[in-house]
Amino acid sequence: MKLYQLTTTAIITLVSIIGNPLESFSQNKFFIPSALAQDSWANNPYRIEITEKTSYAEIKMFLIHIRGTRQYNLPISEADKIAIIEDLEKIEALKKNIPGINSIICLGYNIAEAWEKAIKACERSLKVGDVPDTFHNIHEAYFGAKKYNKAINSLKKSIKSSDHSNSFLSYQRLGLIYYKLGKYAEAIRQYKKAIESVEKYKKRLELELQVQVEANLSSIKSGLGFSLLRQGKIDAAEKKFFEAMKNDKKSWNETIVHFLDGDRDTPGIAIGGLWEGSLVGLPEIFTDGLTELHIQQGRDKEALEFAEYGRTRILSYLINKNRESSITIDEIKAIARQQNATLVKYFMPRSINYFEMNQTYEPKLYIWVVKPTGEVHFFNKNLSSVNSKYSRLLSNNHSSTDHKNSNSFPNLIPFIPLLILITGIFLSLKFSDQRNLILISSSFIIFVTIFPIINNQTTTSSNQNSEISLAHLSRNTFTSVRGNTRDALPESATEGSCQNDDDCLKETHKVLIEPIAKLLPKNPEEEVIIIPDGELFRVPFAALKGSDNQYLIQKHTLRISPSIKLLQFTQQQKARKSPNLSSLNLVVGNPLMPRSHNGQRLTALPDAEKEAVAIAQLLNTIPITGRRATKSRITRLMPNANIIHLATHGTPFSLAFAPSRQDQGFLGELDIYQLNLTADLVVLSACETGLGEITSDGVVGIARPFVGAGVPSVVISLWKVPDSTTSELMIDFYKNLQAQQNKAQALRQAMLTTMKKYPEPLNWAGFFLVGES
C-alpha cells in the first residue's frame, strides 16, 4: 500500500473511531419510568406464579385479567410492564394450546410495549387462522415498533377481509399512520374514507353493533382537522374541528341520557356512568386543535376557552346537573374575581396517538395567568430545544465525566473536515504526480465521513428532544421526591430519577413558574389556584424551588383545581355550607386493618391513632379507632358530618376501614359517589390519595368522588408521608383553622411549620388542597 493510501485509510479509521462513541451516545435513550403509586399488574391479587402445574383454566383466567388492564384503562407502571413480560414469557414457554392464546399474548405484550415480542405472538395468531381484521392486535404492535409500512399493509388487508361496517376503524388508523409519517394529503384521504364509511353504515353501527357513532365521528374529524392544520389549511381545519365539537356535544348528551339520567334503580346504570372510562363522548383531541389554531392566530384568550372545553364536565354534571361543556373568557374572569385569587392554567398540547397507547404530548407548554382584576396573560413556552442540564437531569447515566464527554464530542465535528483537508493538501504537495487523485479522494472522504456523523448528530439531538418532555420531568420530579419514602419501591421505579431532588425541583420551577413569576402576587397570603394538565397533576407544586432556594409554598398560598369551571361549582357548594368546627365532626384513625386480596392484614398505624385523638379533641368530638371504625359505621356517619378526617391506609382507589360481617372494610369510589355528603371539608390523611388515572376530568382517584358527592374542599396526598410527620402536620392544620385562617392558609402554615423540623419535601410537600379555601 502506498503512503497516501495508508494515510487516507488512517484518516477514515480515525474518523470512524471518533464517530463510534457518538453512535453509542445516540443509543443511550432516556429511561423515564411512569413510577405511579399503583402497580396495577405487579401487585394484582389475581397474578399467580406460572409453572408447569398451572392449569388450563388458570392460564385462561390469568390472560383475561391481563386483558382487563387494557379494558378498564388501568395505569401501567414500568414495574407492571416488566411483570407482564415475565409472566407472558413463562406462559409462552409452556406452549399451551389454548384457543386465541396468541392473540391475547400479543395484546399483553402491546400493553407492556414489548413490540417485537407482540409482533411474533400476533404472527403466530395469524398463522393458526385468526383473521387480520380491524380488531387484531398486530396493527398496534407494528405501529409501536415503528414498522409503519407493515402496519399499513396489514390494515389494508383487514379492510378487504373484515366486515365493511367496521372498516372506518381501519381507515382512521391508516390516517393516523400517514399523519405520523408527515404524509398529510394521504392522511386526509383516509380520514375522509373513514367518515364516508361511518355515514354509510350508520344505522347498523348504532343498532346492531352498539357503536357510538357521534363519538367516533368526533375522533375521526379531529384527526382530519389536524392533518389539514399541518398543511396550513387553517380555515378548513377550523371547520373540521368545530364539526368534531358538534359531534362531541351530541355524544355527551347521549352519555347523560344513557348513563347519568338513566333508570337509577337499574343496577350498574347510574354507577357505570360515574366511571370516566365507561363513558362515551369525552372531549376529543379537537380541543387541542382549536387551542393550537387560535394560538397560531394570536387569539390566545379564545384559545383558553378551548383549552378548558369539556374539562371536568362529568363532575360538573354530578355536582350541579350542568350539561354545558364550554366556558367563556368572561366567565373565567368572573371566577378569578369571585375567588379573589390568581388563576394559573397550564396546557400541554397532545399529539394524535394510536388507539389504546399511552398519551404523548407536543414539546410545548401553554400558560395562562388570570389575575383577580380580570387581566389575562399568556405564555407560549417551546420545550423542543432543551439545554444540556435538562438533558442530564433525565439521563440514566449519573457520571459527570460521561456527560462532559458526550457533550464535548460534537464540538470536534467542525475540525474533522479541516483535518482531512490539511492532510490531503500535504499529501498532494508531497506526491505531486498524483495530486488530482489525492484531492478528489480527500473531498470524497470528507463527504462520506462527515455527512453520516452530522446526520447522526442531528438524529441524536432530535431523538433526545422527542424523548425528553415536560411529562417526563414531571414524573421524575414526582418519583424522586416520593421515592425516598418507599422502601419497597420497585427498582424500575427508581431508575432514571433525578440525580437529586433539588435538581428536578429547580428545573421544574424554571419551566413552570419562572415565566409567570412576576405576575404572581407579592403577598404570600394571597392565593394562587393552579389548574394543572396531564402529567402536571403529579407535580408537588409546593416544593418547586426557585433560584433563590425558596420553595413555592414559602412565597404563595396554593390551591389545586382540576378545571376553572369546577371552581364555579365548588364555590356554590361552599355557599350552601355552614361550617362549624365544634359539632358534628367525624374523626377516624387507625382502624382495625382489613386483609388485602393476598390474605395479609394491612399494617397498623399507631401514629394515625394519636393524630385522631389530638384532632378529635380540637374538633370537640370522639375519635373512632380500632374495631369500632368499620366501613358500615363510617359511611352511616359521613352524611351528617361537617368535617370528615380519615387517618388510615389509602390507595388511589379505596380507603381502609375495619371489616365487618357486611363487608371486607374497603371504601371504594363507587361507595362514596352514592353518599349525599354535607361536609364542608374532607381530609384524607392517608397514603397516595391524590393519585389515580389522569383524564380530562382531572385525576380519577379516591379524592374525586368526595367532590362529586358534594364536598367543596378536600385535602389529599401524592405519596406516603411518614406517620409521625403526617400527625404533626395535620394537628397544626386544624390549630390554624381554629385561629381563623382559611383552609389554604392553614395548610400552608402547617407545611411551613413542618418544614422547620423536617426540611425534606417528602415530609410536607405531598399534601394539597383541592377546591375551596
C-alpha positions in Angstrom: 0.0 0.0 0.0 1.4 3.4 -1.0 1.9 6.1 1.6 -1.0 8.3 0.5 -3.3 5.3 0.5 -2.1 4.3 4.0 -2.7 7.9 5.3 -6.1 8.1 3.7 -7.1 4.8 5.3 -5.8 6.1 8.7 -8.0 9.2 8.3 -11.1 7.1 7.7 -10.2 4.9 10.6 -9.7 7.9 12.9 -13.0 9.4 11.9 -14.7 6.1 12.5 -13.2 5.7 15.9 -14.3 9.2 16.9 -17.7 8.6 15.3 -18.5 5.3 17.1 -18.9 6.9 20.5 -21.4 9.3 19.0 -23.4 6.3 17.7 -23.4 4.7 21.1 -24.5 8.0 22.6 -27.5 8.1 20.3 -28.5 4.7 21.7 -28.4 5.9 25.2 -32.1 6.6 25.4 -33.5 8.3 28.4 -35.4 5.8 30.6 -38.2 7.6 32.3 -40.4 5.4 34.5 -44.0 6.2 34.9 -43.5 5.2 38.6 -47.0 5.9 39.6 -48.1 4.8 43.1 -50.2 1.9 42.0 -48.6 -1.1 40.2 -51.9 -2.4 38.8 -50.4 -5.6 37.5 -47.3 -6.2 39.5 -49.4 -6.1 42.7 -52.6 -7.5 41.2 -54.2 -10.0 43.6 -55.1 -12.2 40.6 -51.5 -12.5 39.5 -50.3 -16.1 40.2 -47.0 -17.9 39.8 -46.9 -19.5 36.3 -45.4 -23.1 36.5 -45.8 -26.3 34.6 -48.5 -27.3 37.1 -50.6 -24.2 36.3 -53.9 -25.5 34.8 -55.5 -24.6 31.5 -58.3 -22.8 33.3 -55.9 -20.8 35.5 -53.9 -19.6 32.5 -57.0 -18.7 30.6 -58.3 -16.6 33.6 -54.8 -15.2 34.1 -54.8 -13.9 30.5 -58.3 -12.5 30.9 -57.1 -10.4 33.8 -54.1 -9.1 31.8 -56.6 -8.1 29.1 -58.6 -6.4 31.8 -55.8 -3.9 32.4 -56.5 -2.6 28.9 -60.3 -3.0 29.0 -60.5 -0.9 32.2 -57.8 1.5 31.2 -55.7 0.9 34.3 -52.5 2.9 34.5 -49.4 0.8 33.8 -46.1 1.5 35.6 -42.7 0.3 34.5 -42.8 -2.4 37.2 -46.1 -3.6 35.6 -44.6 -3.8 32.2 -41.7 -5.9 33.4 -44.1 -8.2 35.3 -46.4 -8.6 32.3 -43.4 -9.5 30.1 -42.1 -12.0 32.6 -45.5 -13.7 33.0 -46.2 -13.9 29.3 -42.7 -15.4 28.6 -43.5 -18.1 31.2 -46.8 -18.8 29.5 -45.2 -19.0 26.1 -42.6 -21.4 27.4 -45.4 -23.8 28.5 -46.7 -23.9 24.9 -50.3 -24.4 26.0 -52.7 -24.9 23.1 -55.5 -22.6 24.2 -57.8 -21.1 21.6 -57.0 -17.4 21.0 -54.0 -17.6 23.3 -51.5 -15.9 20.9 -53.9 -13.0 20.3 -54.2 -12.3 24.0 -50.4 -12.7 24.5 -49.9 -10.2 21.7 -52.2 -7.8 23.4 -50.4 -8.3 26.7 -47.0 -7.5 25.1 -48.6 -4.4 23.5 -49.7 -3.3 26.9 -46.2 -3.8 28.1 -44.8 -2.0 25.0 -42.7 -5.1 24.1 -43.4 -4.5 20.4 -41.2 -7.2 18.9 -42.5 -9.9 21.2 -46.0 -8.7 20.4 -45.4 -9.0 16.7 -44.2 -12.5 17.0 -47.2 -13.5 19.1 -49.6 -11.8 16.6 -47.9 -13.5 13.6 -48.4 -16.9 15.4 -52.0 -15.9 15.9 -52.5 -15.2 12.2 -50.8 -18.4 11.2 -53.3 -20.5 13.1 -56.1 -18.9 11.2 -57.1 -15.7 13.1 -58.3 -13.2 10.6 -56.3 -9.9 10.4 -59.4 -7.8 10.9 -59.7 -4.3 12.3 -59.5 -5.5 15.9 -56.5 -7.7 15.6 -53.6 -6.5 17.8 -50.9 -6.7 15.1 -51.7 -3.2 13.9 -50.8 -1.7 17.3 -47.7 -3.9 17.5 -46.4 -2.8 14.1 -47.2 0.8 15.0 -45.5 0.7 18.3 -42.4 -0.9 16.7 -42.4 1.9 14.1 -42.9 -0.6 11.3 -45.3 1.7 9.6 -45.3 0.1 6.2 -46.2 -3.3 7.7 -48.9 -1.6 9.8 -50.3 0.0 6.6 -50.3 -3.3 4.6 -51.9 -5.1 7.5 -54.7 -2.5 7.8 -55.3 -2.6 4.1 -55.7 -6.4 4.3 -58.1 -6.0 7.2 -60.3 -3.7 5.1 -60.7 -6.5 2.5 -61.2 -9.3 4.9 -63.3 -7.8 7.7 -66.9 -6.7 8.0 -67.1 -3.5 5.9 -69.2 -1.8 8.6 -66.2 -1.7 10.8 -63.8 -0.5 8.0 -64.0 3.0 9.4 -61.6 2.0 12.1 -59.0 0.7 9.6 -59.3 3.9 7.6 -58.9 6.0 10.7 -55.8 4.1 11.8 -54.4 4.5 8.3 -55.0 8.2 8.5 -53.2 8.3 11.8 -50.1 6.4 10.5 -49.9 8.7 7.4 -50.2 11.7 9.7 -47.3 10.3 11.8 -45.2 9.9 8.6 -45.9 13.5 7.6 -48.0 12.4 4.6 -50.8 14.7 5.3 -52.5 14.5 1.9 -52.8 10.8 2.2 -53.9 11.1 5.9 -56.7 13.4 4.8 -57.8 10.9 2.1 -58.0 8.1 4.7 -59.9 10.2 7.3 -62.4 11.1 4.6 -62.9 7.5 3.7 -63.5 6.8 7.4 -66.2 9.4 7.6 -67.8 8.1 4.5 -67.8 4.5 6.0 -69.4 5.7 9.2 -72.1 7.6 7.4 -72.8 4.7 5.0 -73.2 2.1 7.8 -74.5 4.5 10.5 -77.8 2.6 11.3 -76.1 -0.8 11.5 -73.3 0.6 13.7 -75.8 2.1 16.1 -78.4 -0.6 16.2 -76.6 -3.9 15.7 -73.0 -3.2 16.8 -73.8 -0.6 19.5 -71.0 1.7 18.2 -71.2 5.2 19.5 -71.3 6.9 16.1 -71.1 10.5 17.2 -68.1 9.9 19.4 -66.2 8.1 16.6 -67.1 10.9 14.1 -65.7 13.4 16.6 -62.4 11.4 16.8 -62.1 11.0 13.0 -62.8 14.6 12.3 -60.3 15.7 14.9 -57.6 13.7 13.1 -58.8 15.2 9.8 -58.6 18.7 11.3 -55.0 18.2 12.5 -54.0 16.9 9.1 -55.4 20.0 7.4 -53.8 22.2 10.1 -50.4 20.7 9.3 -50.9 21.5 5.7 -51.5 25.1 6.6 -55.2 25.0 5.7 -56.4 26.9 8.7 -60.0 27.6 7.7 -60.6 24.0 6.6 -59.0 22.7 9.8 -61.1 25.0 11.9 -64.3 23.9 10.2 -63.5 20.2 10.9 -62.6 20.9 14.5 -66.0 22.6 15.0 -67.7 19.7 13.3 -65.9 17.4 15.7 -67.1 19.6 18.6 -70.7 19.3 17.4 -70.4 15.5 17.2 -68.9 15.6 20.7 -71.9 17.6 22.1 -74.3 15.0 20.7 -72.2 12.2 22.2 -72.2 13.9 25.6 -75.9 14.3 25.5 -76.2 10.6 24.7 -74.0 9.9 27.7 -76.3 11.9 30.0 -79.4 10.1 28.8 -78.0 6.6 28.8 -75.7 6.7 31.9 -76.4 9.6 34.2 -80.1 10.2 33.7 -80.9 6.5 33.2 -83.0 4.4 35.4 -81.2 4.7 38.7 -83.0 1.7 40.1 -81.3 -0.4 37.4 -78.1 -1.8 38.8 -75.0 -0.5 37.0 -76.7 2.3 35.1 -76.0 5.3 37.4 -72.9 3.7 38.8 -71.4 2.8 35.4 -71.8 6.4 34.3 -69.6 7.6 37.1 -66.6 5.9 35.6 -65.0 8.1 33.0 -63.5 5.1 31.2 -67.0 3.7 30.6 -68.5 7.0 29.3 -68.7 8.0 25.6 -68.3 11.5 24.3 -65.3 12.6 26.3 -63.6 15.6 24.8 -61.6 14.5 21.8 -58.4 16.0 20.6 -60.2 18.7 18.7 -59.9 20.8 21.9 -56.1 20.7 21.4 -56.5 21.5 17.7 -58.7 24.5 18.4 -56.4 25.7 21.1 -53.4 25.5 18.9 -55.1 27.0 15.9 -56.2 30.1 17.9 -52.8 30.5 19.4 -51.3 30.5 15.9 -53.7 33.2 15.0 -52.7 35.3 18.1 -56.2 34.8 19.7 -54.9 33.4 23.0 -57.9 34.4 25.1 -60.2 32.3 22.8 -57.6 29.6 23.0 -58.1 29.5 26.8 -61.8 28.8 26.3 -61.0 25.7 24.1 -58.2 24.6 26.5 -60.9 24.4 29.2 -63.6 22.9 27.0 -65.0 19.7 28.4 -62.7 19.7 31.5 -64.4 18.1 34.5 -67.8 18.0 32.8 -68.7 14.7 34.4 -68.0 16.2 37.9 -69.8 19.4 36.9 -72.8 17.4 35.9 -72.8 15.3 39.1 -72.5 18.4 41.3 -74.8 20.8 39.5 -76.6 19.0 36.7 -74.7 21.2 34.3 -74.7 19.9 30.7 -72.6 22.7 29.2 -69.1 21.7 28.3 -67.9 25.2 27.3 -66.8 28.2 29.3 -66.3 31.8 28.1 -63.4 34.2 28.8 -65.8 36.5 30.6 -66.9 33.6 32.9 -63.2 32.8 33.6 -62.5 36.4 34.6 -65.6 36.4 36.8 -64.4 33.3 38.6 -61.0 34.8 39.3 -62.7 37.9 40.8 -65.1 35.8 42.9 -62.3 33.6 44.1 -60.1 36.7 44.7 -57.2 34.6 43.5 -54.7 34.4 40.7 -55.5 31.5 38.3 -52.7 29.7 36.6 -53.8 27.4 33.9 -51.4 25.0 32.3 -52.0 23.2 29.0 -49.8 20.5 27.5 -50.9 20.0 23.8 -51.4 16.4 23.0 -50.3 14.5 19.9 -52.6 12.4 17.9 -51.8 8.9 19.1 -52.6 5.4 18.2 -55.6 3.7 19.8 -55.0 2.5 23.4 -51.4 3.6 23.5 -50.1 5.9 26.2 -50.8 9.6 25.6 -47.9 11.7 24.2 -47.5 15.4 24.3 -46.2 18.0 21.9 -42.9 19.7 23.1 -44.9 22.8 24.0 -46.4 24.4 27.2 -49.1 27.0 27.2 -49.7 29.0 30.4 -52.5 31.5 31.1 -52.4 33.7 34.2 -55.8 35.3 35.1 -55.5 37.9 37.8 -58.3 38.8 40.3 -58.6 42.1 38.3 -59.6 40.2 35.2 -56.3 40.7 33.4 -55.3 37.7 31.3 -51.7 37.0 30.3 -50.5 34.2 28.0 -47.1 32.5 27.7 -46.1 30.0 25.0 -43.1 28.0 26.0 -41.3 25.9 23.4 -39.7 22.9 25.0 -38.2 21.3 21.9 -34.8 23.0 22.4 -33.8 21.7 25.8 -30.5 22.7 27.4 -27.8 20.2 28.4 -28.6 20.5 32.1 -32.2 19.4 31.4 -30.9 16.5 29.4 -28.5 15.4 32.1 -31.3 15.6 34.7 -33.2 12.9 32.9 -30.3 10.7 31.9 -29.8 7.3 33.4 -26.1 7.8 33.5 -25.2 9.9 36.5 -21.5 10.1 35.7 -20.5 13.7 35.2 -17.4 12.6 33.2 -19.6 10.8 30.7 -21.8 13.9 30.3 -18.7 16.0 29.6 -17.6 13.5 27.0 -20.9 13.3 25.4 -21.3 17.0 25.2 -17.8 17.8 24.1 -17.5 15.4 21.2 -19.9 17.3 18.9 -17.7 20.4 19.2 -14.9 18.4 17.4 -17.0 17.8 14.3 -16.1 21.1 12.5 -12.4 20.2 12.8 -12.7 16.8 11.2 -13.1 18.0 7.6 -10.4 20.6 8.2 -8.0 17.9 9.4 -8.8 15.8 6.3 -8.4 18.8 4.0 -5.0 19.8 5.5 -3.7 16.2 5.3 -4.9 15.9 1.6 -3.1 19.2 0.7 0.1 18.0 2.4 -0.1 14.6 0.5 -0.8 16.4 -2.8 2.3 18.5 -2.3 4.4 15.5 -1.3 3.2 13.3 -4.2 2.7 15.9 -6.9 2.4 13.3 -9.6 -0.9 12.0 -8.0 -2.2 15.4 -6.8 -5.6 15.3 -8.6 -6.3 11.8 -7.3 -5.4 12.7 -3.7 -7.5 15.9 -3.8 -10.5 14.0 -5.3 -10.1 11.2 -2.7 -9.8 13.8 0.2 -13.0 15.5 -1.0 -14.8 12.2 -1.2 -13.6 11.1 2.2 -14.8 14.4 3.7 -18.2 13.8 2.3 -18.6 10.1 3.2 -17.3 10.5 6.7 -18.6 13.8 7.9 -22.1 13.6 6.4 -23.1 10.5 8.4 -21.7 12.0 11.6 -23.5 15.3 11.2 -26.6 13.4 10.2 -26.2 11.1 13.2 -25.7 14.1 15.5 -28.9 15.7 14.2 -30.8 12.5 14.6 -29.4 12.1 18.1 -30.5 15.6 19.0 -33.9 15.0 17.5 -34.2 11.7 19.4 -33.3 13.4 22.7 -35.8 16.1 22.2 -38.5 13.6 21.4 -37.5 11.5 24.4 -37.4 14.4 26.8 -40.6 16.1 27.7 -42.3 18.1 30.4 -44.3 14.9 31.1 -41.1 13.0 31.8 -39.7 15.8 34.0 -43.0 15.8 35.9 -42.9 12.1 36.5 -39.3 12.2 37.5 -39.8 15.0 40.0 -42.7 13.1 41.5 -40.7 9.9 41.6 -37.5 11.4 43.1 -39.3 13.2 46.0 -41.8 10.4 46.7 -39.4 7.5 46.1 -37.5 8.3 49.3 -40.4 7.2 51.4 -41.0 3.8 49.8 -38.6 1.1 50.8 -40.5 -1.3 48.7 -40.5 0.9 45.6 -39.5 -1.4 42.6 -36.1 -0.8 41.2 -37.7 0.1 37.8 -39.4 3.0 39.5 -36.2 4.5 40.8 -34.1 4.2 37.7 -33.8 7.3 35.7 -34.7 9.5 38.6 -33.1 12.9 39.0 -29.6 13.0 40.4 -31.0 14.7 43.4 -34.4 16.2 44.5 -33.1 19.8 44.2 -32.2 19.4 40.5 -35.6 18.3 39.5 -37.5 20.7 41.7 -35.4 23.7 40.4 -35.7 22.6 36.8 -39.5 22.1 37.1 -39.7 25.5 38.8 -37.7 27.0 35.9 -40.1 25.6 33.3 -43.5 26.1 35.1 -43.0 29.1 37.4 -40.2 31.4 36.2 -42.1 32.5 33.0 -45.0 33.8 35.2 -43.3 34.6 38.4 -43.6 38.4 38.0 -47.4 38.0 37.7 -47.9 36.1 40.9 -49.0 38.0 44.0 -46.2 39.5 46.2 -48.3 39.0 49.4 -47.8 35.3 50.4 -51.3 35.3 51.9 -52.9 35.9 48.6 -54.0 32.7 46.9 -52.7 31.1 43.7 -55.0 28.5 42.2 -53.2 26.1 39.9 -55.1 24.2 37.2 -52.7 21.5 36.0 -52.9 19.4 32.9 -51.9 15.8 32.1 -48.8 14.7 33.9 -48.6 18.0 35.8 -51.2 16.6 38.2 -48.2 14.6 39.6 -46.1 17.7 40.3 -45.7 18.7 44.0 -46.1 22.4 43.3 -45.5 23.4 46.9 -41.9 22.0 46.7 -40.8 23.6 43.5 -37.7 25.5 44.2 -36.6 28.9 42.7 -33.1 30.1 42.1 -33.2 31.8 45.5 -33.6 28.4 47.1 -37.0 29.2 48.4 -39.9 26.7 47.9 -43.0 27.9 46.1 -45.1 27.4 49.3 -42.9 29.9 51.1 -43.9 32.6 48.6 -47.5 31.7 47.9 -50.7 30.2 49.3 -51.6 27.4 46.9 -54.7 25.5 45.9 -55.3 23.0 43.1 -58.3 22.6 40.9 -58.9 20.1 38.0 -60.5 22.9 36.0 -61.6 26.6 36.1 -65.2 25.7 35.7 -65.2 23.4 38.6 -64.2 26.4 40.9 -67.6 27.9 40.0 -69.4 24.8 41.3 -67.3 24.2 44.4 -67.9 27.9 45.3 -71.6 27.3 45.0 -71.3 24.2 47.2 -69.3 26.2 49.8 -72.0 28.9 49.8 -74.6 26.3 50.8 -72.5 25.1 53.7 -72.5 26.3 57.3 -69.0 25.4 58.7 -69.0 24.7 62.4 -65.8 23.4 63.9 -67.4 22.5 67.3 -70.0 19.9 66.4 -71.0 17.0 64.0 -67.4 16.2 63.1 -66.1 12.8 62.2 -62.6 11.8 63.0 -61.2 8.3 62.2 -57.8 7.0 63.0 -56.0 3.6 62.7 -59.0 1.3 62.2 -58.5 -2.4 62.7 -57.0 -3.0 59.3 -58.7 -5.3 56.8 -56.9 -8.0 54.9 -55.8 -7.4 51.3 -56.5 -9.8 48.5 -53.4 -11.8 49.3 -54.8 -12.5 52.8 -52.3 -10.4 54.7 -53.6 -7.8 57.1 -52.6 -4.2 56.4 -50.1 -2.8 58.9 -51.4 -0.8 61.9 -50.9 2.9 62.1 -50.4 3.8 65.7 -49.4 7.4 64.9 -52.6 7.8 63.0 -54.5 6.9 66.1 -52.6 9.5 68.1 -53.3 12.0 65.3 -57.1 11.2 65.5 -57.2 11.6 69.3 -55.5 15.0 69.2 -57.6 16.3 66.3 -60.9 15.0 67.8 -60.1 17.0 70.9 -59.6 20.1 68.8 -62.9 19.5 67.0 -64.8 18.6 70.2 -65.7 15.1 69.1 -64.8 11.5 70.0 -62.3 9.7 67.7 -63.4 6.4 66.1 -60.5 3.9 66.1 -59.7 0.2 66.0 -62.6 -2.3 65.7 -65.2 0.4 66.0 -64.1 2.1 62.8 -66.0 -0.2 60.4 -66.8 0.8 56.9 -70.6 0.5 57.5 -70.4 2.7 60.6 -68.3 5.4 59.0 -70.5 5.6 55.9 -73.5 5.9 58.1 -72.0 8.9 60.0 -70.5 10.6 57.0 -73.7 12.3 55.6 -74.2 14.3 58.8 -70.6 15.3 59.4 -69.3 18.9 58.8 -65.7 17.9 58.9 -64.5 14.4 57.9 -60.9 13.4 58.9 -59.8 10.0 57.8 -56.4 8.8 59.0 -55.9 5.3 57.6 -54.3 3.4 54.7 -55.4 4.6 51.3 -54.8 4.0 47.6 -55.9 5.9 44.5 -59.0 3.7 44.6 -60.0 2.9 48.2 -59.7 3.7 51.9 -59.2 1.0 54.5 -61.6 0.6 57.5 -62.3 -2.2 59.9 -64.0 -5.2 58.3 -67.4 -6.4 59.4 -69.9 -9.2 58.5 -71.3 -7.0 55.8 -68.1 -6.1 54.0 -64.3 -6.5 53.9 -63.6 -3.0 55.0 -62.6 -1.2 51.8 -64.4 2.0 51.0 -64.2 2.4 47.2 -65.0 5.2 44.7 -68.5 3.9 43.9 -69.4 3.7 47.6 -68.5 7.4 48.0 -70.3 8.6 44.9 -73.6 7.2 46.3 -73.3 9.2 49.5 -75.0 12.6 49.9 -72.5 14.5 51.9 -73.0 17.9 53.6 -69.4 18.2 54.8 -67.5 21.4 54.3 -64.1 19.7 54.4 -62.8 16.2 53.9 -59.2 15.5 54.9 -57.7 12.2 53.6 -54.7 11.8 55.9 -53.8 8.6 54.0 -51.2 7.5 51.5 -51.4 8.4 47.9 -55.0 9.6 47.9 -54.2 12.3 45.3 -53.2 9.7 42.7 -55.2 7.8 40.1 -55.8 7.8 36.4 -55.2 11.1 34.7 -58.1 12.0 32.5 -59.9 15.1 31.1 -61.8 15.1 34.5 -58.5 15.6 36.3 -57.2 12.7 38.4 -59.8 10.0 38.7 -58.9 8.6 42.2 -60.3 8.3 45.7 -60.5 12.1 46.2 -62.6 12.8 43.2 -65.8 11.1 44.3 -65.9 13.3 47.5 -66.1 16.3 45.3 -68.8 14.6 43.2 -70.7 13.7 46.4 -70.9 17.4 47.4 -67.7 18.3 49.3 -66.3 21.7 48.3 -62.8 21.2 49.9 -60.7 18.1 50.0 -57.1 17.7 51.3 -55.2 14.8 49.8 -51.7 13.5 49.4 -49.5 12.5 46.5 -47.4 10.0 48.4 -46.9 8.1 51.6 -45.7 10.6 54.3 -44.2 9.1 57.5 -46.9 8.7 60.1 -45.4 10.8 62.8 -44.8 13.7 60.4 -48.3 13.5 59.0 -49.7 13.6 62.5 -47.9 16.7 63.4 -48.7 18.5 60.2 -52.4 17.7 60.5 -52.7 18.8 64.1 -51.1 22.1 63.1 -53.5 22.4 60.2 -56.5 22.2 62.5 -55.0 24.6 65.0 -54.5 27.1 62.2 -58.2 26.6 61.2 -59.2 27.4 64.7 -57.1 30.6 64.5 -59.5 31.8 61.8 -57.2 31.1 58.9 -58.9 29.8 55.7 -58.1 26.2 54.6 -55.4 27.1 52.1 -53.6 29.4 54.5 -54.0 26.9 57.3 -52.4 24.1 55.2 -49.6 26.4 54.1 -48.7 27.4 57.6 -48.8 23.8 58.7 -46.4 23.0 55.9 -44.0 25.8 56.8 -44.1 24.7 60.5 -43.4 21.1 59.5 -40.6 22.2 57.1 -38.7 23.8 60.0 -38.5 20.4 61.8 -38.5 18.1 58.8 -36.9 20.1 55.9 -37.1 17.4 53.3 -40.0 18.0 50.9 -41.2 14.4 51.2 -42.3 15.2 54.7 -44.7 18.1 53.9 -45.0 18.7 50.1 -47.2 15.8 49.3 -50.4 17.4 50.7 -52.6 19.8 48.7 -56.0 21.4 48.9 -58.5 20.7 46.1 -61.4 23.1 45.8 -62.4 26.0 48.0 -60.4 27.6 50.8 
